[in-house]
């Protein structure tokens, strides 16, 4: 019985340690240079990285722009909404 509880506790810890990600989705409203600006100004990405992420959003429909703890990712999603971007959070690898 102790082994079963230990196994459940380990799996629970592993799931809670799994990082979350902030995903920005393509939309028909925002210009590409604005999306790049948001990534530079809010996340502090270099111009090259901001442009790379913006092109992923534009061409692939989405891009993971940050990863970390759930609360931080929720804050990032809210900030993206404040900038007028469509963003969600998910468990990394989902």
C-alpha positions as CSV (number, residue, x, y, z in Angstrom):
1,X,0.0,0.0,0.0
2,X,2.8,2.4,0.8
3,X,4.3,1.8,-2.7
4,X,1.0,2.8,-4.3
5,X,0.8,6.0,-2.3
6,X,4.4,6.8,-3.1
7,X,3.8,6.3,-6.8
8,X,0.7,8.5,-6.8
9,X,2.5,11.2,-4.9
10,X,5.4,11.1,-7.4
11,X,3.1,11.3,-10.4
12,X,1.2,14.2,-8.8
13,X,4.5,16.1,-8.2
14,X,5.6,15.5,-11.8
15,X,2.3,16.8,-13.2
16,X,2.4,19.9,-11.0
17,X,6.0,20.6,-11.9
18,X,5.2,20.5,-15.6
19,X,5.6,24.0,-17.0
20,X,2.7,26.0,-18.6
21,X,3.0,28.0,-21.8
22,X,1.5,31.2,-23.1
23,X,0.2,30.8,-26.7
24,X,-0.6,33.7,-29.0
25,X,-3.0,33.0,-31.8
26,X,-3.3,34.6,-35.2
27,X,-6.2,37.0,-35.7
28,X,-7.5,39.1,-38.6
29,X,-7.2,42.4,-36.7
30,X,-3.6,43.0,-35.6
31,X,-0.8,44.0,-37.9
32,X,2.3,41.9,-37.9
33,X,4.6,44.8,-36.9
34,X,2.3,45.5,-33.9
35,X,2.5,41.9,-32.8
36,X,6.3,42.0,-33.0
37,X,6.3,45.3,-31.0
38,X,4.2,43.6,-28.3
39,X,6.6,40.7,-28.1
40,X,9.6,43.1,-27.8
41,X,8.0,45.6,-25.4
42,X,6.2,43.1,-23.1
43,X,8.5,40.0,-23.1
44,X,11.7,41.8,-23.8
45,X,12.5,39.6,-26.9
46,X,15.1,40.8,-29.3
47,X,13.8,42.2,-32.6
48,X,14.9,39.0,-34.3
49,X,13.2,36.7,-31.8
50,X,10.0,38.9,-31.8
51,X,9.9,38.8,-35.6
52,X,10.4,35.0,-35.6
53,X,7.6,34.5,-33.1
54,X,5.3,36.9,-35.0
55,X,5.9,35.0,-38.2
56,X,5.0,31.7,-36.5
57,X,1.8,33.3,-35.4
58,X,1.1,34.6,-38.9
59,X,2.2,31.5,-40.8
60,X,1.4,28.6,-38.4
61,X,-1.6,30.2,-36.7
62,X,0.0,30.3,-33.2
63,X,3.3,30.6,-31.3
64,X,4.4,29.7,-27.8
65,X,5.8,33.0,-26.5
66,X,6.6,32.1,-22.9
67,X,6.8,29.2,-20.5
68,X,6.9,28.9,-16.7
69,X,4.6,28.6,-13.8
70,X,0.8,28.8,-14.2
71,X,0.3,32.1,-12.4
72,X,3.0,33.8,-14.5
73,X,1.4,32.4,-17.7
74,X,-2.0,33.6,-16.6
75,X,-0.6,37.0,-16.1
76,X,1.0,36.9,-19.6
77,X,-2.3,35.9,-21.2
78,X,-4.1,38.7,-19.4
79,X,-1.4,41.2,-20.6
80,X,-1.7,39.9,-24.2
81,X,-5.5,40.5,-24.0
82,X,-4.8,44.0,-22.7
83,X,-2.7,44.5,-25.9
84,X,-5.6,43.2,-28.0
85,X,-4.0,39.9,-28.9
86,X,-5.7,36.5,-28.7
87,X,-3.8,34.4,-26.2
88,X,-4.4,31.3,-24.1
89,X,-2.4,29.1,-21.7
90,X,-1.8,25.4,-21.7
91,X,0.3,22.7,-20.1
92,X,3.6,22.4,-22.0
93,X,3.4,19.6,-24.5
94,X,-0.4,19.7,-24.7
